[in-house]
Amino acid sequence: MRLIATAVAIACLTSTTAMATDYKAGPIEIVNPWSRATPKGASAAIGYMAIRNNGTAPDRLIGGSIEVAADFELHSMVMENGIAKMRELRDVEIKPGQTIDFKPGGSHVMFVNLKHPLIKGEHVKGTLVFQHAGTVQIEYNVEGIGAQSAPMEMERMQH
């Protein structure tokens, strides 16, 4: 009986760890891309992740795409006079040794003109395009509508 319980525990831990995925392109590492489910009729969704530059030269995120939307945009969120304002960015520089966090309330990617709502539990294929590292195929895990972070996000960022 203990052997079965141990095997089930190991299987659960293994499957949970596999949910959060990292992607690499040269010295660029994309950590745990995720999005939120969207209500019916929504025309946009937001993508989050961390991008780490483990190299010795800067790189730039210059664009991307997502299979569920016609357009992909880079955005920052800034506070001006107590009001949150979103601004579209041409690119995002990632300096050597730097990690850029795309997170709720901050910088993010937008999926504009959605083809259908995002549903919790689905995985959405996309790409990120870097000036030097090139194009990277990634997959966003879709969390619940009110999610503030992806599962295991904090644990994964501490390694």
Summary of the structure (lengths in Angstrom):
residues: 159
radius of gyration: 16.9
end to end distance: 34.2
largest distance: 61.9
contacts: 456
relative contact order: 0.27
helix: 14%
strand: 52%
